[in-house]
Amino acid sequence: MIINGNFIQEVVSRIHANISNQSLCSYANWTPLNGNYSDSTYQGIYALRYLPAYYFEYAVLANILSCRIRQGEYDSLNIASFGCGLYPDYFALEHNLTHTHFTYVGYDSSDWQTRKLMPDARLPLILSNQPIDDINEATLGLFDVFIFPKSIGDIGSTSNLDVFAEKIGNTKKNRLFFLNSFIIKDNINNENEVALFSKLHGKLLSKGFMTNDNHEQTKHKGAAGSALWLINNNYQYPSGFALCTLNETQCSTNCAVRYSPILTNKNMGFQFLEYKR
């Protein structure tokens, strides 16, 4: 698994510089919900708290994908990510899927203005504001890999997953990959969101697909609660980029914007699923 420390440093430093002079305490009680993602300041707070750790987990998944695919097996993989936000999963793929060319289409209905601060992409990257329900069957039939990056709960609350599953199930392809990432509590399986993916699992089975991967359980890299830098010593959250410090008057001492970024795996769970027929 490749963790690119330069990528983490670049993203954190760019985004911190973009919001460091703003008053942030009005965002103290904001949480990662659909309606909040369109606010550019919250996008920065969200990115500084979560994006490096999420990139870590997507690197785990990208590495598994790389191992499942033999070199030369695909001329190019077509990859779709739903609820991609600042698309850290793209960079995890770029850094880990080194022997296979791929194209990436990221879908997100929110306006992520902070994307202008992200590094340049090396491989083809398309970002779309098209809602999930509006993606047609023909388009979904082009993809080999589907990614739900911490997003299936939001998608399930705003979109028709049954119809979406039907569209994906009607693919002409005979091999599909799903890279699913979930918010979990202290390494405990997220049953509600795993159940949402079961809609796609059931539809794929009805279309003749089979899988040897477990769609009912989530996994995590490393021992439960491990620090990410202990799992991979190339993971280093850069120092000096706190949103607020005790010496600043910008935020009161009880302001939740002070919360530290994610540095352990205790709230991170994933699934990798390969389907064939």
Stockholm file with secondary structure:
# STOCKHOLM 1.0

chainA/1-277         MIINGNFIQEVVSRIHANISNQSLCSYANWTPLNGNYSDSTYQGIYALRYLPAYYFEYAVLANILSCRIRQGEYDSLNIASFGCGLYPDYFALEHNLTHTHFTYVGYDSSDWQTRKLMPDARLPLILSNQPIDDINEATLGLFDVFIFPKSIGDIGSTSNLDVFAEKIGNTKKNRLFFLNSFIIKDNINNENEVALFSKLHGKLLSKGFMTNDNHEQTKHKGAAGSALWLINNNYQYPSGFALCTLNETQCSTNCAVRYSPILTNKNMGFQFLEYKR
#=GR chainA/1-277 SS CCCCHHHHHHHHHHHHHHHTTSCCGGGTTCCSCGGGTTCHHHHHHHHHHHHHHHHHHHHHHHHHHHHHSCTTSCSCEEEEEESCTTCHHHHHHHHHCTTSCEEEEEECSSCCGGGGGSCCCSSCEEEECCCGGGCCHHHHTTCSEEEEESCHHHHHHHSCHHHHHHHHHTCSCSEEEEEEEEECBTTBCCHHHHHHHHHHHHHHHHTTCBCSSCSSCCBCSSSTTCBHHHHCTTCCCCSSCCSCCTTCSSSCTTCGGGCCCCCBSTTEEEEEEEEEC
#=GC SS_cons         CCCCHHHHHHHHHHHHHHHTTSCCGGGTTCCSCGGGTTCHHHHHHHHHHHHHHHHHHHHHHHHHHHHHSCTTSCSCEEEEEESCTTCHHHHHHHHHCTTSCEEEEEECSSCCGGGGGSCCCSSCEEEECCCGGGCCHHHHTTCSEEEEESCHHHHHHHSCHHHHHHHHHTCSCSEEEEEEEEECBTTBCCHHHHHHHHHHHHHHHHTTCBCSSCSSCCBCSSSTTCBHHHHCTTCCCCSSCCSCCTTCSSSCTTCGGGCCCCCBSTTEEEEEEEEEC
//
